[in-house]
Amino acid sequence: MTVSEGNEDRAGGGVAAAHRTVGRMVHPGGCAWHEVQTHESLIPYLIEETAEFVDAVERGLPAEEVAGELGDVLYQVLFHAVLAERDGEGYDLDSLASRLDEKLRARHPHVFGDRGYMSVEELHAEWERLKEDAAGQRRGSRGALDGIPAGMPTLARAAKVVERLKRAGELDPEAEATRAHDDEASLGDAILALVIEANAAGVDPDRALRLATARLAERPGESVAPVETAEAAEPAGSVETAEASRSGEAAPATE
């Protein structure tokens, strides 16, 4: 028995209890504020709680504080699930978890099937094939930039486009990089300096990057959501995840 398997009952009991608590607050006769919330009205809270969790991790706060912030993110998931249950939207917390479990197992045949060990490079290629199969697409028909959300934070989206084009062999960051900044701190300072420069010039740096990303994405056979669509869809106050900042690519298993 693995550590995760040994904790299943305890984790399930805690999640079930929290689920009941949120359900009590959301349903009629519970909390007036919770009762009137919608998926749309809760988006700013999901963004804020996610940002606070990221901040706790990046600041190296004690595990207890990180756990508290992660619990707040879980609360948002439970809130959305309970709203869907209450309003008969066709899914609930159990179906969400079951769907996730099915997807994770299907995307990892090297763990739950008979594919055996696969390198990181082989895994990326396998995940793309599995996504095509799941979408009913012909093998090899999926574009390098397919599926990149228009509402992603601009910098995270730019990083994702670069990573996707690199994997497709359409961009060589090593060849194009100036190498003026070889570490995280100096690169961060350089990005901030550009933001300050944009402010002095009266330029919206977020829009400038969206337009530049769109130009980069204009390659034969590729497409990315229109820049104005991205602008309209991006929620205020959104933040980049640590993983997106490091690699420009979210975990393929849940994409």
N, C-alpha and C positions, 0 to 999 in steps of 0.2 A: 504494500500500500504506500502511495506517495504522500508527501506532506499535504498537498492540495486535496487529495482524496480523503485524508484523515480529518480535514477541516470542513468538509462539505456540509455536515449536519449543523455545525456551529454557525457557519456563514449563512446557510439557508435559513436558519432560525432567526438570525438577526435581520436579514433582509426582509423576511416575511413580517416580522414585527414592525419594522419601519414602514413597510408597504401598508399595513393596516392603519398605522398612525396617520400617514399622509391621506389615506382613503377617508378616514374619519373627518379630517379637516376639510377636504375638498367637497364631500357630499353635502346635500342640503341638511341644515341643522348643525353643521360643523363651524368652520371659521368663515365669516362673511368675506374676508379678503381672498382667501383661497378659493372660495366658491365662484368668484367672478373672473378668475384668471383664465387665460387662453394660452395655446401654444405660442402665439405671436407675442403676447404681453410678457411671457416668461423668458424670451430670448435674451434680453439684456442681463437677466440674473444668471443665466447659464454661462454667458460670456464672462461676467464678473467672477463667478465662482471658479471657473476654469482658470482665469488669470491669476486668482489668488493661490490656487494649487500650484501653478507653474512657478509663481513667485516664491512659494515656500520651498519648493524643490531646489530652485536655482540659488536661493540664499542659504541652503544647507541647514534649514531649521530642524529642530529635534523631531524624531519620528512621530511623536505624539501630535505635534502641531501639523505635520504633513498629513497624518491620518485624519485629523479634524477637517482640513481643507478638502481632502478627497471625499470624505463623508458628505460635505456640502455639495459636491458634484453629483454624488449618488442621489442626494435628495432631489436634485433637479430632474434626474432620470426618472425617479419614482413619481414625481409630480406630473411629468408629461404622460407617463404610462397610466396613471390613475385618471387623468383627464380623458384619455382615449377610452378607458374602460367605462367611465361614467357616461360619456357621450355616444357610446356605441360606434366607435370608429373602426371596429373590426380587428383590433389587436389589444393585448394587455401585457403586463409584465412577463407572464409566463411564456406567451408566444414570442415576445421579443427575445427572451433568453434562449428559447428553443431554436429560433431562427439563427441567432448568433452562434450557438453551439454547432448547428448543422453547417453553417458557412465555414467556421474555423476548421472543422473536420474535413470538409470537402477541399479546402484550400491547402491542407497539409497532409497529402497522401503519404509523404515520406515519414510522417509520425504515426498516423492512424491507419495507413494502408500498407501496401507491400512495395512501395517505390524505393525504399532503402535510403541511404545517406545521399544528400544533394548539397552541392556547394551553394554559396550565396548567389552566384551568377546563374546557376541552373535554376535556383528557386525563383528568381525574378522572371526568367523566361517561362517557367511552369505556371506561375501566377497569371501571366498575361494570357496563356493558353486557356487556363481555367476560367478567366473572366470572359473570354470569347465564347467558350462553351456555355457558360451560365446565361449569357445574353443572346444565345442562338446565332452568334456571328460566325462567319467562315474563318477558319484558322488563318492567321496572318492579316486579317482585314482590319484589326483594331489599330487606329492611329496612335502615334506616340503620345499625343496630347488629349486623347479621348478621356472623358470622365473627370477632367479637372474642374472642380466647382467654381462657378463664377463668383460666388460670395466669399471665397477665401480671402484672408487678409492679404493685402497687395504684395508685401515682401515675401510672405510664405508662398504665395502663388507664383511669383517670379522664380523663386528657388526651385519650385516643383517643375516649372516649365523647363528650366535649365537642366535639371536632373533627367527629366524624361527625354529631352533632345540628346543629351549625352549618351544615354543608354541606347538610343536609336541610331547612334553614330552620326548624327546630324550636327553635333556641336562638340568641339574639343576645348573644354575649359582650360586645360593645361597649356594649350597653344595660344589662347586668347588672353589669358590672365597676365597682368602687368607685373605681378609678384611684388608690388610695392608694399603690400601688407600681408605678412605671413602668419600672423597670429590673431586670435579672436579679439584681443583688446585693441590693437591698432586698426583692425578692420572696422570694429565698432566705432572707433573715433572717426574714421574716414567717412562712414555712413552718416554719422551725426554732423560732421562738417558740411556734408552735402545738403543736409536738411537746413542748416543755418544759412548756407549759401542760397538755397531756394527761398528762404524767408526774406533775405535781403533783396532778392531779385523779384519778389512778389509772385513766385511760382508755387503752385500746389505740388509738393514733392510726391504725394500719393498718386495724383493723376499723372504726373510725369513718368513715374515708374510703371503705371498701368499701360500707358501708351507705348513705352519702350518694350514692355513684355509682349504686347500685341504685335509690335513690329518683328520681334524675335520669333514669334510663333508663326509668322507668315512664310511658311515654307511649303513646297509642293507636297500635296497629299496630307497636310496637317491642318488642324483647325483648333482654335481655342475660343471660348465664349467671348463675344464682342466686348470691347473695353467698357462701353457705356452700360451694358448689361451688368458687368461686374461692379460698376460704380453704384448702380441702383440696388444691387442685391447685397452689397457688403454692409453688415450691421455696424453701427457706430460702436467704437470701443473694443473691436475685436483684437485678438492677440495671436501671435504665432506660437505654435507649440514648440517645445524644445527640440523634438525630433525633426519637425519641418525646418527649423533653423539650422540643424546640423546637416541634414542630407537633402532637403528639398523634396522629400518623398515620404508620404504617410505609409504606415504599415500596410502592405498590399493585401493582407488577409482580411481586412475589413473595409477596403476601399469600394 
